[in-house]
């Protein structure tokens, strides 16, 4: 086979493929073709951009513009898109129940009059590309729920259901959209509210609402959304008149108030004015929608927007903290130094104290507490007299910052504070507080500052030791007596001081509790009353990780809350452990009831296994 023959065969194959691709695939399947043959009309809904209904002398025309349906004739207004889409859906699924042939009609031309199709009163025309023929609606048939239908380019007559007739046999007013505006609550980004008490301006920034007038304050997102929803979900009760005539009868020449909603790209906004109350319908109120150019009535409940005060919409939360950018928390109490808590991935450290691990759960609790804290009252909207509230020299400051290790196009390297809370004087059950970037002074509950520790010790993580029981290989426990043990070459425990059988169950319980010991809470600096001069229990141990470094735990006196004061020599400060942990740590390690060990004259404050005689491996 030469190259020319090969080329010709390839061209034929491509032609066949192209025909199949561009023609055959576009043809409906056999099942689909049967369905379409049974339809009264066939069309593509996406290509339909107009609907014309002729009902006697009345003509209704509706057009789709920018994906929205509008009435064009006999009135210009917003159309109810759901009604039109429902009509198109019914048309798509409208099927013939029977067909009266053209030959039968030609034989007896009086049948068109009998079917009401000679001069039909009701007609429907769809506008757009590849539109179907005009539809003529005749009389109802003897068969219940059926009627006679004819298409403009056909001599046949069909018997079909009355569903589409019910969709189009409406008055123009019924096609008007009773939803006041096509804006959704989520689309609104700015609000102007004018009422007898003054003017208010609200604006949405970074997904949160702010009050711009008559004062600058954070807005309560849900309350403002509810206010907007009263307009965006309002349903028109009556279509009264267009707004080009005398508005005095409706109380709209000098409306009692107005609300204007703005979407992101809308500079003009959609204005709604609220007027008087109809004499007969006392549960309604006249309104004017400038965007639609009509006077309507709405339920009287819409008047509630005019009673809204700035304080009704203020965010009463103490602070908003963007945890996505939060990297540093600085706790600054004059005379006590600064505590800097730094985030490291999902955990926190105390950066001001050698980056020791912090109690991440407690820090997250603090953030949640602050964000959920509600203002008791707003004392002043303009903080002009800070000394009066002790805010010129605050007793406590909390600084929330982001942190960048390197310069970028967006940020400079270093710490960038974004929110600062200052706490001033205490007044009864309240304490005065202020955010640095907000002008007002607020009173909050006094108990909040008691939950913010100014001692770095109390921010340490609760985990005291992080080992596995099998990693401990030398142990000294001193309570009433002293027990000293070590693992031998077979990794079995033997006495280095003592000679009775080891109680393996007690030993394993002790090792499990000791190796992963957790504090119930941190108390603070170590004080004499914690009882470490004469401890109840002293434990020293080394691990296989570092045989030269020992770990030491002392348990002092009971604190009166079912816990015991304790300290680990490699950690700063005092913490408390539970009563159950204390009981486990002092379990007898000898099998016999009587102690086989030599009594200790006193419990050493920091016993060391180095002082014990070494056992041969």
Secondary structure, DSSP 8 states (H G I E B T S, - for coil): --HHHHHHHHHHHHHHHHHIIIIITTS--HHHHHHHHHBS----GGGEEEEEEEETTEEEEEEEETTEEEEEESS-EEB-HHHHHHHHHHHHT-BEEEEE-HHHHHH-THHHHHTT-SS-SEEEEEEETT----EEEEEE-SSTTEEEEEETT-S-EEEEESHHHHHHS--GGGGB--BS-S--GGGEEEEEEEETTEEEEEEEETTEEEEEESS-EEB-HHHHHHHHHHHHT-B--EEEEETTS--GGGT-TT-SEEEEEEETT-SS-EEEEE----SS-TTEEEEEETTTTEEEEEEGGGGGGGG--HHHHB--BS----TTT--EEEEEETTTEEEEEEEETTEEEEGGGTTEEB-HHHHHHHHHHHHH-B-SEEEESS---GGGGT-SS-SEEEEEEEEESS--SS--SEEEEEEEEEEEEEETTEEEEEETTS--EEEEETHHHHTS---GGGGB-SB-----GGGEEEEEEESSBEEEEEE-TTS-EEEEE--S-B-HHHHHHHHHHHHT-B-SEEEES--GGG--TT-SEEEEEEETTEEEEEEEEEEEEE-SSSEEEEEETTSSSEEEEEHHHHHHHT---BSSSS--S-B-SS--TT--GGGS-----
